[in-house]
Amino acid sequence: MKTLAELQAIKEKMQSQVDLRNESHAGTRVVVGMATCGIAAGARPVLTAFSDLVQEHKLQDVSVTQTGCIGLCQYEPIVEVTTPDGEKVTYIKMTAEKAKKVVEQHLMRGTVVAEYTIGNSDVS
């Protein structure tokens, strides 16, 4: 860090990440399971991918948060997407690459990516 402008840029980036994790948000919520099992299965890059993609696409009505154990360790990393009307979709065995498709299809277009959901036995 060499200038005040660089410090300001870092502050703004970090503030936008904190804003994404504001749980009082009334829009769509993306919750990533970050208990030990989730982290061991690769949840940290998934959380980062969702956070970065929501910022990149400037999705103002979406918050990205983390939680502890969701209780389905064999399906980790798990991501739950809850819309303002209360509909919850549980995505399992997520990766950063899958997160991109969920953001583009589900968060931006409202279409659930069924092949990644808990109800689909073909998830790999």
N, CA, C and O of each residue as an XYZ file, in Angstrom:
496
protein
N       0.858     -1.167      0.000
C       0.000      0.000      0.000
C       0.906      1.231      0.000
O       1.729      1.422      0.895
N       0.731      2.048     -1.018
C       1.616      3.187     -1.165
C       0.901      4.529     -1.089
O       1.519      5.542     -0.762
N      -0.385      4.546     -1.387
C      -1.081      5.825     -1.419
C      -2.387      5.755     -0.641
O      -2.886      4.674     -0.327
N      -2.922      6.913     -0.342
C      -4.218      7.001      0.312
C      -5.321      6.458     -0.591
O      -6.293      5.882     -0.103
N      -5.178      6.635     -1.896
C      -6.163      6.112     -2.849
C      -6.211      4.586     -2.807
O      -7.291      4.001     -2.898
N      -5.054      3.935     -2.670
C      -5.029      2.473     -2.559
C      -5.728      2.015     -1.282
O      -6.470      1.034     -1.293
N      -5.492      2.716     -0.202
C      -6.158      2.395      1.063
C      -7.669      2.569      0.938
O      -8.431      1.742      1.439
N      -8.104      3.627      0.280
C      -9.535      3.865      0.074
C     -10.152      2.760     -0.772
O     -11.266      2.318     -0.491
N      -9.445      2.308     -1.801
C      -9.950      1.233     -2.656
C     -10.103     -0.061     -1.861
O     -11.088     -0.779     -2.029
N      -9.140     -0.360     -1.000
C      -9.237     -1.554     -0.154
C     -10.414     -1.433      0.792
O     -11.154     -2.397      0.989
N     -10.597     -0.259      1.380
C     -11.707     -0.034      2.309
C     -13.053     -0.246      1.607
O     -13.943     -0.895      2.155
N     -13.199      0.297      0.408
C     -14.455      0.158     -0.336
C     -14.735     -1.294     -0.702
O     -15.877     -1.747     -0.615
N     -13.705     -2.025     -1.110
C     -13.890     -3.437     -1.456
C     -14.332     -4.226     -0.230
O     -15.266     -5.024     -0.304
N     -13.674     -4.007      0.879
C     -14.009     -4.749      2.095
C     -15.398     -4.351      2.613
O     -16.126     -5.201      3.124
N     -15.766     -3.092      2.491
C     -17.087     -2.653      2.934
C     -18.183     -3.303      2.121
O     -19.228     -3.670      2.659
N     -17.949     -3.450      0.818
C     -18.964     -4.102     -0.013
C     -19.107     -5.567      0.367
O     -20.206     -6.114      0.286
N     -18.024     -6.215      0.781
C     -18.115     -7.603      1.228
C     -18.873     -7.693      2.548
O     -19.663     -8.617      2.744
N     -18.645     -6.757      3.445
C     -19.380     -6.738      4.710
C     -20.860     -6.497      4.441
O     -21.711     -7.132      5.063
N     -21.174     -5.600      3.535
C     -22.570     -5.317      3.198
C     -23.263     -6.561      2.656
O     -24.443     -6.779      2.930
N     -22.534     -7.394      1.879
C     -23.120     -8.609      1.337
C     -23.533     -9.575      2.435
O     -24.448    -10.377      2.249
N     -22.862     -9.503      3.579
C     -23.116    -10.444      4.663
C     -24.089     -9.902      5.697
O     -24.241    -10.487      6.769
N     -24.742     -8.805      5.392
C     -25.704     -8.212      6.302
C     -26.966     -9.060      6.338
O     -27.720     -9.102      5.365
N     -27.198     -9.739      7.465
C     -28.298    -10.696      7.538
C     -29.667    -10.042      7.647
O     -30.674    -10.740      7.531
N     -29.749     -8.752      7.862
C     -31.052     -8.094      7.945
C     -31.605     -7.768      6.558
O     -32.654     -7.135      6.431
N     -30.916     -8.191      5.562
C     -31.286     -7.952      4.167
C     -32.630     -8.597      3.835
O     -32.873     -9.741      4.221
N     -33.496     -7.894      3.134
C     -34.845     -8.387      2.845
C     -34.935     -9.136      1.517
O     -35.975     -9.723      1.221
N     -33.893     -9.133      0.726
C     -33.934     -9.789     -0.583
C     -33.598    -11.264     -0.505
O     -33.862    -11.920      0.502
N     -33.021    -11.775     -1.565
C     -32.616    -13.177     -1.639
C     -31.376    -13.394     -0.775
O     -30.448    -12.584     -0.780
N     -31.378    -14.507     -0.031
C     -30.240    -14.841      0.832
C     -29.556    -16.098      0.321
O     -30.206    -17.104      0.036
N     -28.247    -16.030      0.210
C     -27.420    -17.177     -0.130
C     -26.624    -17.515      1.126
O     -25.839    -16.698      1.608
N     -26.828    -18.728      1.660
C     -26.168    -19.136      2.897
C     -25.301    -20.352      2.603
O     -25.780    -21.371      2.107
N     -24.019    -20.225      2.916
C     -23.062    -21.304      2.679
C     -22.706    -21.950      4.015
O     -22.331    -21.259      4.962
N     -22.825    -23.274      4.088
C     -22.455    -24.007      5.289
C     -20.947    -23.998      5.475
O     -20.202    -24.512      4.641
N     -20.501    -23.398      6.597
C     -19.064    -23.254      6.840
C     -18.634    -23.921      8.148
O     -17.728    -23.431      8.822
N     -19.273    -25.032      8.510
C     -18.794    -25.808      9.647
C     -17.543    -26.563      9.202
O     -17.143    -26.474      8.041
N     -16.934    -27.294     10.107
C     -15.707    -28.011      9.787
C     -15.868    -28.924      8.579
O     -14.988    -28.983      7.721
N     -16.993    -29.640      8.510
C     -17.206    -30.555      7.389
C     -17.318    -29.792      6.067
O     -16.789    -30.231      5.046
N     -18.003    -28.658      6.089
C     -18.133    -27.850      4.878
C     -16.805    -27.286      4.420
O     -16.480    -27.320      3.233
N     -16.039    -26.767      5.367
C     -14.725    -26.207      5.025
C     -13.820    -27.299      4.463
O     -13.122    -27.083      3.473
N     -13.831    -28.476      5.099
C     -13.007    -29.589      4.626
C     -13.407    -30.026      3.222
O     -12.564    -30.485      2.451
N     -14.679    -29.888      2.887
C     -15.172    -30.293      1.571
C     -14.996    -29.214      0.507
O     -15.261    -29.460     -0.670
N     -14.550    -28.014      0.909
C     -14.297    -26.955     -0.068
C     -15.267    -25.796     -0.051
O     -15.444    -25.132     -1.072
N     -15.904    -25.533      1.086
C     -16.899    -24.460      1.163
C     -16.295    -23.056      1.063
O     -16.957    -22.137      0.582
N     -15.065    -22.883      1.504
C     -14.476    -21.536      1.487
C     -14.404    -20.963      0.073
O     -14.811    -19.817     -0.121
N     -13.902    -21.703     -0.934
C     -13.914    -21.159     -2.294
C     -15.331    -20.938     -2.837
O     -15.552    -20.056     -3.667
N     -16.276    -21.735     -2.368
C     -17.667    -21.560     -2.789
C     -18.211    -20.242     -2.240
O     -18.838    -19.479     -2.975
N     -17.978    -19.972     -0.963
C     -18.411    -18.706     -0.355
C     -17.767    -17.530     -1.074
O     -18.438    -16.547     -1.387
N     -16.480    -17.627     -1.334
C     -15.767    -16.553     -2.035
C     -16.338    -16.349     -3.434
O     -16.525    -15.214     -3.872
N     -16.612    -17.438     -4.127
C     -17.157    -17.332     -5.489
C     -18.511    -16.632     -5.485
O     -18.744    -15.733     -6.293
N     -19.414    -17.037     -4.579
C     -20.721    -16.374     -4.510
C     -20.557    -14.891     -4.196
O     -21.171    -14.047     -4.847
N     -19.743    -14.577     -3.216
C     -19.531    -13.177     -2.837
C     -18.984    -12.367     -4.010
O     -19.485    -11.283     -4.310
N     -17.963    -12.893     -4.667
C     -17.352    -12.183     -5.799
C     -18.328    -12.031     -6.965
O     -18.401    -10.965     -7.575
N     -19.076    -13.088     -7.278
C     -20.013    -13.035     -8.410
C     -21.170    -12.079     -8.149
O     -21.601    -11.372     -9.060
N     -21.678    -12.048     -6.922
C     -22.758    -11.114     -6.589
C     -22.260     -9.683     -6.737
O     -22.982     -8.822     -7.239
N     -21.031     -9.426     -6.304
C     -20.447     -8.093     -6.475
C     -20.220     -7.778     -7.949
O     -20.554     -6.690     -8.419
N     -19.656     -8.731     -8.669
C     -19.345     -8.539    -10.089
C     -20.595     -8.197    -10.903
O     -20.560     -7.334    -11.781
N     -21.697     -8.884    -10.598
C     -22.945     -8.649    -11.326
C     -23.793     -7.546    -10.694
O     -24.890     -7.248    -11.168
N     -23.272     -6.938     -9.612
C     -23.952     -5.829     -8.938
C     -25.388     -6.199     -8.546
O     -26.320     -5.434     -8.793
N     -25.555     -7.362     -7.940
C     -26.875     -7.836     -7.508
C     -27.199     -7.212     -6.147
O     -26.785     -7.720     -5.105
N     -27.930     -6.126     -6.172
C     -28.219     -5.351     -4.971
C     -29.197     -6.042     -4.034
O     -29.204     -5.750     -2.838
N     -30.014     -6.941     -4.537
C     -31.048     -7.573     -3.724
C     -30.642     -8.961     -3.236
O     -31.502     -9.772     -2.893
N     -29.332     -9.242     -3.202
C     -28.840    -10.550     -2.789
C     -27.802    -10.375     -1.687
O     -26.876     -9.575     -1.814
N     -27.969    -11.143     -0.587
C     -26.956    -11.155      0.467
C     -26.307    -12.526      0.501
O     -26.964    -13.542      0.276
N     -25.012    -12.547      0.783
C     -24.256    -13.792      0.886
C     -23.750    -13.885      2.319
O     -23.030    -13.006      2.793
N     -24.135    -14.965      3.007
C     -23.723    -15.152      4.397
C     -23.219    -16.572      4.590
O     -23.305    -17.414      3.696
N     -22.697    -16.810      5.766
C     -22.257    -18.153      6.105
C     -22.965    -18.600      7.365
O     -23.450    -17.783      8.149
N     -23.018    -19.913      7.550
C     -23.630    -20.486      8.738
C     -22.777    -21.657      9.187
O     -21.803    -22.018      8.526
N     -23.142    -22.239     10.295
C     -22.447    -23.417     10.794
C     -22.972    -24.660     10.113
O     -23.261    -24.660      8.916
N     -23.089    -25.716     10.891
C     -23.492    -27.015     10.364
C     -24.942    -26.993      9.885
O     -25.835    -26.538     10.600
N     -25.162    -27.484      8.686
C     -26.505    -27.611      8.136
C     -27.050    -29.010      8.422
O     -28.262    -29.223      8.387
N     -26.153    -29.971      8.708
C     -26.573    -31.293      9.142
C     -26.559    -32.379      8.097
O     -27.029    -33.488      8.355
N     -26.035    -32.092      6.930
C     -26.000    -33.086      5.849
C     -24.567    -33.217      5.331
O     -24.282    -32.928      4.168
N     -23.683    -33.655      6.211
C     -22.247    -33.633      5.912
C     -21.870    -34.332      4.609
O     -20.949    -33.893      3.921
N     -22.558    -35.396      4.265
C     -22.205    -36.137      3.049
C     -22.469    -35.349      1.777
O     -22.005    -35.735      0.704
N     -23.218    -34.236      1.883
C     -23.546    -33.417      0.712
C     -22.761    -32.105      0.651
O     -23.005    -31.282     -0.231
N     -21.836    -31.906      1.567
C     -21.070    -30.664      1.602
C     -20.210    -30.521      0.352
O     -19.830    -31.515     -0.266
N     -19.907    -29.288     -0.014
C     -20.406    -28.007      0.468
C     -21.881    -27.784      0.099
O     -22.316    -28.082     -1.013
N     -22.624    -27.255      1.060
C     -24.053    -27.004      0.884
C     -24.301    -25.504      0.825
O     -23.707    -24.729      1.575
N     -25.196    -25.110     -0.088
C     -25.606    -23.714     -0.220
C     -27.128    -23.677     -0.226
O     -27.770    -24.400     -0.988
N     -27.699    -22.835      0.621
C     -29.146    -22.637      0.622
C     -29.457    -21.259      0.062
O     -28.872    -20.262      0.484
N     -30.381    -21.209     -0.892
C     -30.829    -19.946     -1.476
C     -32.288    -19.753     -1.064
O     -33.151    -20.571     -1.382
N     -32.544    -18.658     -0.353
C     -33.902    -18.359      0.099
C     -34.344    -17.050     -0.536
O     -33.679    -16.023     -0.396
N     -35.471    -17.097     -1.234
C     -36.005    -15.910     -1.895
C     -36.884    -15.129     -0.924
O     -37.276    -15.665      0.112
N     -37.200    -13.870     -1.239
C     -38.018    -13.054     -0.335
C     -39.379    -13.671     -0.011
O     -39.948    -13.382      1.042
N     -39.905    -14.510     -0.893
C     -41.205    -15.142     -0.620
C     -41.079    -16.373      0.276
O     -42.080    -17.027      0.569
N     -39.853    -16.696      0.716
C     -39.634    -17.798      1.642
C     -39.279    -19.124      0.999
O     -39.022    -20.098      1.707
N     -39.257    -19.188     -0.328
C     -38.890    -20.433     -1.006
C     -37.398    -20.697     -0.801
O     -36.562    -19.828     -1.046
N     -37.077    -21.926     -0.342
C     -35.681    -22.294     -0.102
C     -35.280    -23.438     -1.016
O     -35.989    -24.436     -1.142
N     -34.123    -23.269     -1.653
C     -33.543    -24.309     -2.496
C     -32.197    -24.671     -1.886
O     -31.392    -23.794     -1.573
N     -31.959    -25.968     -1.719
C     -30.696    -26.442     -1.160
C     -29.854    -27.058     -2.268
O     -30.237    -28.047     -2.893
N     -28.687    -26.438     -2.493
C     -27.736    -26.943     -3.478
C     -26.672    -27.745     -2.747
O     -26.213    -27.343     -1.678
N     -26.274    -28.888     -3.322
C     -25.314    -29.759     -2.655
C     -24.087    -30.003     -3.526
O     -24.102    -29.819     -4.743
N     -23.020    -30.427     -2.839
C     -21.745    -30.731     -3.492
C     -21.317    -29.595     -4.416
O     -20.926    -29.810     -5.563
N     -21.404    -28.384     -3.880
C     -21.117    -27.192     -4.671
C     -19.622    -26.984     -4.872
O     -18.794    -27.430     -4.077
N     -19.309    -26.293     -5.961
C     -17.949    -25.862     -6.275
C     -18.039    -24.397     -6.711
O     -19.129    -23.865     -6.918
N     -16.892    -23.766     -6.843
C     -16.874    -22.386     -7.329
C     -17.428    -22.312     -8.754
O     -18.083    -21.336     -9.120
N     -17.164    -23.341     -9.549
C     -17.668    -23.357    -10.926
C     -19.189    -23.483    -10.947
O     -19.863    -22.817    -11.733
N     -19.722    -24.340    -10.080
C     -21.178    -24.491     -9.988
C     -21.818    -23.205     -9.472
O     -22.932    -22.861     -9.867
N     -21.117    -22.498     -8.593
C     -21.648    -21.242     -8.048
C     -21.936    -20.254     -9.170
O     -22.933    -19.534     -9.127
N     -21.067    -20.220    -10.171
C     -21.266    -19.306    -11.295
C     -22.583    -19.595    -11.994
O     -23.322    -18.668    -12.326
N     -22.887    -20.865    -12.222
C     -24.133    -21.226    -12.891
C     -25.341    -20.884    -12.016
O     -26.363    -20.424    -12.524
N     -25.227    -21.107    -10.704
C     -26.333    -20.782     -9.798
C     -26.593    -19.277     -9.799
O     -27.748    -18.852     -9.810
N     -25.538    -18.471     -9.789
C     -25.719    -17.016     -9.825
C     -26.400    -16.604    -11.126
O     -27.374    -15.852    -11.111
N     -25.887    -17.097    -12.247
C     -26.431    -16.684    -13.546
C     -27.850    -17.197    -13.790
O     -28.673    -16.479    -14.357
N     -28.143    -18.418    -13.374
C     -29.468    -18.991    -13.630
C     -30.475    -18.666    -12.528
O     -31.552    -18.138    -12.807
N     -30.129    -18.978    -11.281
C     -31.086    -18.841    -10.194
C     -31.194    -17.398     -9.695
O     -32.289    -16.840     -9.630
N     -30.061    -16.804     -9.346
C     -30.115    -15.460     -8.763
C     -30.465    -14.377     -9.776
O     -31.156    -13.416     -9.439
N     -30.001    -14.519    -11.001
C     -30.248    -13.480    -11.995
C     -31.508    -13.724    -12.825
O     -32.150    -12.768    -13.260
N     -31.874    -14.997    -13.051
C     -33.011    -15.298    -13.924
C     -34.176    -15.977    -13.207
O     -35.260    -16.115    -13.775
N     -33.955    -16.403    -11.953
C     -35.033    -17.032    -11.202
C     -35.293    -18.490    -11.544
O     -36.336    -19.035    -11.182
N     -34.350    -19.129    -12.240
C     -34.508    -20.523    -12.633
C     -33.600    -21.402    -11.766
O     -32.377    -21.269    -11.809
N     -34.197    -22.288    -10.992
C     -33.440    -23.189    -10.130
C     -32.581    -24.112    -10.991
O     -33.044    -24.622    -12.011
N     -31.342    -24.324    -10.585
C     -30.442    -25.246    -11.284
C     -30.675    -26.624    -10.661
O     -29.967    -27.033     -9.741
N     -31.670    -27.321    -11.177
C     -32.163    -28.558    -10.567
C     -31.095    -29.637    -10.428
O     -31.117    -30.408     -9.468
N     -30.165    -29.702    -11.372
C     -29.185    -30.790    -11.299
C     -28.231    -30.670    -10.113
O     -27.522    -31.626     -9.798
N     -28.200    -29.509     -9.449
C     -27.332    -29.328     -8.277
C     -28.104    -29.422     -6.961
O     -27.510    -29.260     -5.895
N     -29.392    -29.675     -7.010
C     -30.206    -29.633     -5.796
C     -30.203    -30.955     -5.058
O     -29.835    -31.997     -5.600
N     -30.624    -30.883     -3.806
C     -30.633    -32.059     -2.951
C     -31.606    -33.133     -3.449
O     -31.424    -34.312     -3.144
N     -32.602    -32.758     -4.186
C     -33.564    -33.719     -4.697
C     -33.108    -34.481     -5.921
O     -33.810    -35.372     -6.397
N     -31.942    -34.142     -6.434
C     -31.446    -34.770     -7.657
C     -30.332    -35.754     -7.316
O     -29.306    -35.358     -6.765
N     -30.521    -37.011     -7.633
C     -29.541    -38.043     -7.284
C     -28.341    -38.076     -8.223
O     -27.403    -38.835     -7.981
N     -28.344    -37.275     -9.288
C     -27.248    -37.297    -10.261
C     -26.140    -36.315     -9.941
O     -25.195    -36.201    -10.721
N     -26.213    -35.597     -8.823
C     -25.203    -34.606     -8.479
C     -23.892    -35.311     -8.215
O     -23.836    -36.278     -7.455
N     -22.826    -34.817     -8.852
C     -21.506    -35.424     -8.618
C     -20.493    -34.360     -8.278
O     -19.324    -34.672     -8.047
